[in-house]
């Protein structure tokens, strides 16, 4: 029986990049997981009380354009989502590009066979933003999600920082083992609330 879990993302977070690379590597190798990828706006999470929300003024958030594009690809072009997902993380963290730049997002979409015009049509209509908002707010309400990557299974949710990556071409076994460990702790040992090294040894 497949292991089911959800995981949040915002393309600006390097730890989200690390976790999602492991998940994508595992899935590509046939890991028996049923994964739901959930958008989460770090910009909205940091709006001060009484401030203008990202939903009302998306231009204030440098990550919301790419997040919307990712959700459109996830829903409308699911077979292409893994490559685009990696590509948008790489644009930000490997290439140092600005995800608020429409040309950057368009290039990633086009390189991976996604019709950029169709994606931007959903962005420009407001449909993509409405989907991001609905999912963001749903899991804030149900699981008190406040960051990325948050892993969710059943009633449990945990924020996770993985220190290593799994770029394209990586051996799958370590990634599968890593994600299985995370989910096993999430579902099998909810009494463990915090486990954090005092020093990060790289």
Rosetta blueprint (number, residue, H / E / L):
1 X L
2 X L
3 X E
4 X E
5 X E
6 X E
7 X E
8 X E
9 X E
10 X L
11 X L
12 X L
13 X L
14 X H
15 X H
16 X H
17 X H
18 X H
19 X H
20 X H
21 X H
22 X H
23 X H
24 X H
25 X H
26 X H
27 X H
28 X H
29 X L
30 X L
31 X L
32 X L
33 X E
34 X E
35 X E
36 X E
37 X E
38 X E
39 X E
40 X L
41 X L
42 X H
43 X H
44 X H
45 X H
46 X L
47 X L
48 X L
49 X L
50 X L
51 X L
52 X L
53 X L
54 X L
55 X L
56 X L
57 X L
58 X H
59 X H
60 X H
61 X L
62 X L
63 X L
64 X H
65 X H
66 X H
67 X H
68 X H
69 X H
70 X H
71 X H
72 X H
73 X H
74 X H
75 X H
76 X H
77 X L
78 X H
79 X H
80 X H
81 X H
82 X H
83 X H
84 X H
85 X H
86 X H
87 X H
88 X H
89 X H
90 X H
91 X H
92 X H
93 X H
94 X L
95 X L
96 X L
97 X L
98 X L
99 X L
100 X L
101 X L
102 X H
103 X H
104 X H
105 X H
106 X H
107 X H
108 X H
109 X H
110 X H
111 X H
112 X L
113 X L
114 X L
115 X L
116 X H
117 X H
118 X H
119 X H
120 X H
121 X H
122 X H
123 X H
124 X H
125 X H
126 X L
127 X H
128 X H
129 X H
130 X H
131 X H
132 X H
133 X H
134 X H
135 X H
136 X H
137 X H
138 X H
139 X H
140 X H
141 X H
142 X H
143 X H
144 X L
145 X L
146 X L
147 X L
148 X L
149 X L
150 X E
151 X E
152 X E
153 X E
154 X L
155 X L
156 X E
157 X E
158 X E
159 X E
160 X L
161 X L
162 X L
163 X L
164 X L
165 X L
166 X L
167 X L
168 X L
169 X L
170 X L
171 X L
172 X H
173 X H
174 X H
175 X H
176 X H
177 X H
178 X H
179 X H
180 X H
181 X H
182 X H
183 X H
184 X H
185 X H
186 X H
187 X H
188 X H
189 X L
190 X L
191 X L
192 X L
193 X L
194 X L
195 X L
196 X L
197 X L
198 X L
199 X L
200 X L
201 X L
202 X L
